[in-house]
Amino acid sequence: MAHAIILMNLGTPAEPTPRAVRQFLRDFLSDPRVVEIPRPVWQLILNLFVLPLRPARIAPAYREIWNRGLDGEAVTGSPITFYTQRQVELLQQRLDAAAERRFPGEGAQESGGQNSLVAYAMTYGAPSLADTVARLQKQGASRFVVLPLYPQYSATTTGAIYDQVAKIIRASRNVPDISVVHDYWSHPLYIEALANSVREHREKYGAAEKLLMSFHGIPKANIRKGDPYYQQCCGTAERLAAALALPRDQWEITFQSRFGKAEWLQPYTDRTLVEWGRAGVASVDVICPAFSADCLETLEEIAVENRANFIDAGGSEYRYIPALNAREDHLAAIEAIVRERMPAGFSR
């Protein structure tokens, strides 16, 4: 009997073309967890305006990041898939190495004939959670830990994964044992990994005047309805600032990636950078603690678009600190988080 760990991220178009982007957006934006506008109204907007127009505008941005990471780093295909796959590979290696230390000569086999299998799934696109669970069951998995790679919980992200787990359960005669990690925004090893990434960046480039912590935005109305995302983002930012011993005037929390005309969480990342550039702030470092892997929103929106916003407004130096991706300390955090959900035989 195997215990399976599934790392989950948002997903990506299959290729950087308008057609593939359109299919991805159709799946993503049709989820009522993502857009809470009444379905008939939203479907009209989605099919008449968003899907006919937006894919052609977004596909070139995907082409810019395809097969390329930060500073020209070679990746295969979509960066979010590349880094998520790498996280899976390295986590599997860590678990196998731990098993070998505990049970020499038995390889990945652990006590009771159990072993740990690691895989990934995407909320939208491939591979789906349902397909991944089915594949792992064929390999002998009977218990599952699903880790949404969103440190801060939101109904728009982690909530959608719970919905998919519920669908699997409803469709199963023999219901699989699935545990979902709700959030890990305050986990000490996650905060430590973030802090280490900032420290290493500063050792290489020097410290900027300001550290901007940019989180993915959600509609402000979601917070009024009870979504804890804003409070958890603030909690992460405060813990990271404390770990770095930063005075309050040297850091700020902002929110990026608005969509539509509704009010989203503020302050907005792009407007803050313009204000700083105009106010005479010369240098900014930007980190995106809500992203576990670099993707379109970090590599294009933050590293390119918002850099231009800051420089055009009068700023001089703008540096993006990469997502945690496959850093060793990030993998240590992920391993600790999933082990907390594993049975006693796997916990040490």
Secondary structure, DSSP 8 states (H G I E B T S, - for coil): -EEEEEEEEEE--SSSSHHHHHHHHHHHHT-TTT--S-HHHHHHHIIIIIHHHHHHHHHHHHHHHTTB-GGG-B-SS-HHHHHHHHHHHHHHHHHHHHHHHHSTTSTT--GGG-EEEEEEEEEESSS-HHHHHHHHHHTTEEEEEEEES-SS--TTTHHHHHHHHHHHHHT-SS--EEEE----TT-HHHHHHHHHHHHHHHHHH---SEEEEEEE--BHHHHHTT--HHHHHHHHHHHHHHHTT--GGGEEEEEE---SSS-BSSSBHHHHHHHHHHHT--EEEEE-TT-SS--HIIIIIIIIIIHHHHHHTT--EEEEE---TT-HHHHHHHHHHHHTTS-GGG--
